[in-house]
Amino acid sequence: MEVAMLFADEGEESRMAEELLKQQGLKYKRIDVSGSGLLGWLLFEYGTARVPLLVIGATVLVGLEEIRRFLAGR
């Protein structure tokens, strides 16, 4: 199974997204974008610099609500 990547900052939505992933038992790697140059890379790679952003294989989920809907449907 592929490990998900969670691009997050120190904000409340990022914290809540990480908690949802833990509750689901989903294996993920957290990449902290606060204070780094990764936001520009996110914009280039995924078309947005909004976090939390979850990447699972070819699926890209932007924002807490999109992540929540996806996990609810698993």
NUTORMI-628759 format. One line per field, with one value per residue: residue number from 1; residue in three letters; x, y, z of N, C-alpha, C in turn. Coordinates in nm, 4 decimals. Example, Ala and Ser with C-alpha at 12.3 -4.5 7.8 and 13.67 -1.06 7.14 Angstrom:
BEGIN
n: (1/2) .
res: (ALA/SER) .
n_x: (1.3190/1.2850) .
n_y: (-0.5690/-0.2250) .
n_z: (0.7800/0.7080) .
ca_x: (1.2300/1.3670) .
ca_y: (-0.4500/-0.1060) .
ca_z: (0.7800/0.7140) .
c_x: (1.3200/1.2900) .
c_y: (-0.3300/0.0030) .
c_z: (0.7800/0.7870) .
END
This chain:
BEGIN
n: (1/2/3/4/5/6/7/8/9/10/11/12/13/14/15/16/17/18/19/20/21/22/23/24/25/26/27/28/29/30/31/32/33/34/35/36/37/38/39/40/41/42/43/44/45/46/47/48/49/50/51/52/53/54/55/56/57/58/59/60/61/62/63/64/65/66/67/68/69/70/71/72/73/74) .
res: (MET/GLU/VAL/ALA/MET/LEU/PHE/ALA/ASP/GLU/GLY/GLU/GLU/SER/ARG/MET/ALA/GLU/GLU/LEU/LEU/LYS/GLN/GLN/GLY/LEU/LYS/TYR/LYS/ARG/ILE/ASP/VAL/SER/GLY/SER/GLY/LEU/LEU/GLY/TRP/LEU/LEU/PHE/GLU/TYR/GLY/THR/ALA/ARG/VAL/PRO/LEU/LEU/VAL/ILE/GLY/ALA/THR/VAL/LEU/VAL/GLY/LEU/GLU/GLU/ILE/ARG/ARG/PHE/LEU/ALA/GLY/ARG) .
n_x: (0.0840/0.0476/0.2145/0.0645/0.1031/0.1055/0.0830/0.1390/0.0805/0.1251/-0.1310/-0.4806/-0.6549/-0.4746/-0.3827/-0.6188/-0.6678/-0.4519/-0.5158/-0.7495/-0.6392/-0.4847/-0.6875/-0.8125/-0.6186/-0.4456/-0.1457/0.0961/0.3089/0.4140/0.4663/0.6040/0.5231/0.5488/0.7401/0.9187/1.0399/0.8538/0.5885/0.5772/0.6641/0.4529/0.2469/0.3402/0.3590/0.1060/-0.0839/-0.1865/-0.1347/-0.2512/-0.3049/-0.4296/-0.2934/-0.3419/-0.1873/-0.2445/-0.1269/-0.2364/-0.4298/-0.5249/-0.5973/-0.7373/-0.7499/-0.9275/-1.2003/-1.2273/-1.0472/-1.1680/-1.4148/-1.3188/-1.1936/-1.4152/-1.5489/-1.3989) .
n_y: (-0.1191/0.2194/0.4955/0.7796/1.1340/1.4107/1.7422/2.0054/2.2765/2.4681/2.5236/2.5090/2.3585/2.1870/2.0416/1.9129/1.7577/1.5824/1.4444/1.3127/1.1355/0.9747/0.8602/0.7031/0.5212/0.5417/0.5174/0.7653/1.0343/1.3245/1.6432/1.9331/2.2523/2.5039/2.7910/2.7194/2.6767/2.5309/2.5909/2.7282/2.5254/2.3441/2.4871/2.4899/2.2110/2.0980/2.2890/2.4508/2.6280/2.5807/2.4462/2.2041/1.9539/1.6537/1.3768/1.0847/0.8354/0.8902/1.0605/1.3774/1.5763/1.8699/2.0794/2.0644/1.9778/1.8346/1.6287/1.5125/1.4208/1.2309/1.0424/0.9573/0.8120/0.5845) .
n_z: (0.0000/-0.0798/0.0695/0.2017/0.1461/0.3474/0.3201/0.5248/0.7602/1.0595/1.1301/1.2366/1.0665/0.9393/1.1580/1.2335/1.0039/1.0148/1.2483/1.1649/0.9764/1.1442/1.3016/1.1095/1.0645/0.8554/0.6786/0.6608/0.5521/0.7016/0.5772/0.6571/0.5665/0.6610/0.6974/0.4993/0.1620/0.0278/-0.0391/-0.2839/-0.4519/-0.4162/-0.5404/-0.8035/-0.8588/-0.7868/-0.8404/-0.6434/-0.3378/-0.1074/0.2138/0.4481/0.2311/0.0771/-0.0651/-0.2284/-0.4031/-0.7252/-0.6470/-0.5389/-0.2715/-0.1570/0.1127/0.4262/0.4248/0.1818/0.2270/0.4506/0.3376/0.1530/0.3232/0.4692/0.2819/0.2505) .
ca_x: (0.0000/0.1233/0.2093/0.0118/0.1830/0.0246/0.1530/0.0676/0.1481/0.0934/-0.2682/-0.5841/-0.7029/-0.3704/-0.3840/-0.7392/-0.6481/-0.3602/-0.5921/-0.8363/-0.5559/-0.4503/-0.8086/-0.8384/-0.5076/-0.3801/-0.0028/0.1245/0.4280/0.3788/0.5668/0.5744/0.5538/0.5629/0.8773/1.0064/1.0085/0.7721/0.4604/0.5946/0.6704/0.3160/0.1737/0.3889/0.3325/-0.0343/-0.1725/-0.2369/-0.0448/-0.3393/-0.2847/-0.3636/-0.3026/-0.3115/-0.1625/-0.2443/-0.1135/-0.2704/-0.5372/-0.4796/-0.7085/-0.6986/-0.8351/-0.9784/-1.3293/-1.2049/-0.9820/-1.2706/-1.5080/-1.2482/-1.1748/-1.5466/-1.5879/-1.3071) .
ca_y: (0.0000/0.3427/0.5872/0.9112/1.2495/1.5212/1.8702/2.0749/2.3815/2.4597/2.5706/2.4218/2.2635/2.0855/1.9566/1.8304/1.6599/1.4800/1.3649/1.2248/1.0293/0.8845/0.7863/0.6059/0.4262/0.5567/0.5481/0.8892/1.1113/1.4662/1.7353/2.0658/2.3563/2.6344/2.8401/2.6610/2.7181/2.4287/2.6403/2.7555/2.3965/2.2908/2.5605/2.4408/2.0674/2.0607/2.3973/2.5220/2.6361/2.5668/2.3284/2.0771/1.8925/1.5115/1.3081/0.9381/0.7908/0.9960/1.1413/1.4977/1.6321/2.0023/2.1332/1.9725/1.9183/1.7351/1.5155/1.4498/1.3467/1.1158/0.9425/0.9056/0.7176/0.4689) .
ca_z: (0.0000/-0.0935/0.1832/0.1657/0.1861/0.3976/0.3246/0.6316/0.8353/1.2022/1.1479/1.2923/0.9661/0.9208/1.2773/1.2261/0.8964/1.0655/1.3444/1.0867/0.9197/1.2545/1.3381/1.0030/1.0583/0.7263/0.6868/0.5890/0.5868/0.7163/0.5262/0.7116/0.4676/0.7256/0.7063/0.3979/0.0255/-0.0352/-0.0902/-0.4268/-0.5179/-0.4169/-0.6433/-0.9322/-0.8747/-0.7678/-0.8806/-0.5268/-0.2227/0.0086/0.2977/0.4237/0.1003/0.0928/-0.1913/-0.2183/-0.5415/-0.8208/-0.5889/-0.4689/-0.1956/-0.1095/0.2175/0.5268/0.3875/0.0776/0.2945/0.5347/0.2502/0.0993/0.4290/0.5070/0.1781/0.2467) .
c_x: (0.0880/0.1064/0.1623/0.1093/0.0882/0.1129/0.0741/0.1508/0.1079/-0.0498/-0.3641/-0.6341/-0.6011/-0.3683/-0.5034/-0.7276/-0.5570/-0.4314/-0.6858/-0.7579/-0.5181/-0.5698/-0.8405/-0.7298/-0.4335/-0.2326/0.0252/0.2562/0.3852/0.4949/0.5254/0.6189/0.5701/0.7102/0.9721/0.9650/0.9164/0.6384/0.4673/0.5994/0.5313/0.2338/0.2126/0.3434/0.1831/-0.1338/-0.2344/-0.1289/-0.1257/-0.3087/-0.3978/-0.3907/-0.2567/-0.2968/-0.1548/-0.2419/-0.1391/-0.3804/-0.4788/-0.6019/-0.6630/-0.7996/-0.8942/-1.1076/-1.3140/-1.1412/-1.0848/-1.3674/-1.4434/-1.2352/-1.3070/-1.5934/-1.4998/-1.3709) .
c_y: (0.1247/0.4319/0.7231/1.0195/1.3606/1.6448/1.9582/2.1875/2.3659/2.5030/2.4640/2.3183/2.1529/1.9885/1.8614/1.7236/1.5478/1.3888/1.2674/1.1075/0.9276/0.7987/0.6770/0.4987/0.4305/0.5912/0.6713/0.9479/1.2570/1.5518/1.8756/2.1717/2.4935/2.6709/2.7791/2.7127/2.6213/2.4789/2.6714/2.6266/2.3331/2.3568/2.5105/2.2973/2.0338/2.1718/2.4743/2.5253/2.6236/2.4372/2.3207/2.0253/1.7481/1.4490/1.1589/0.8848/0.9067/1.0875/1.2561/1.5616/1.7620/2.0499/2.0251/1.9045/1.8113/1.6097/1.4400/1.3667/1.2208/1.0059/0.8816/0.7995/0.5957/0.3483) .
c_z: (0.0000/0.0296/0.1331/0.2107/0.2267/0.4054/0.4202/0.6894/0.9816/1.2332/1.1965/1.1913/0.9412/1.0385/1.2735/1.1174/0.9439/1.1655/1.2726/1.0281/1.0261/1.2936/1.2369/0.9957/0.9259/0.7458/0.6013/0.6371/0.5907/0.6682/0.5686/0.6122/0.5303/0.7354/0.6052/0.2602/-0.0457/-0.0898/-0.2396/-0.5066/-0.5255/-0.5275/-0.7822/-0.9576/-0.8742/-0.8014/-0.7652/-0.4190/-0.0941/0.0832/0.3996/0.2819/0.1162/-0.0449/-0.1628/-0.3602/-0.6357/-0.7682/-0.5086/-0.4044/-0.1311/-0.0058/0.3066/0.4836/0.2800/0.1373/0.3777/0.4510/0.1958/0.2047/0.4725/0.4062/0.1678/0.3094) .
END
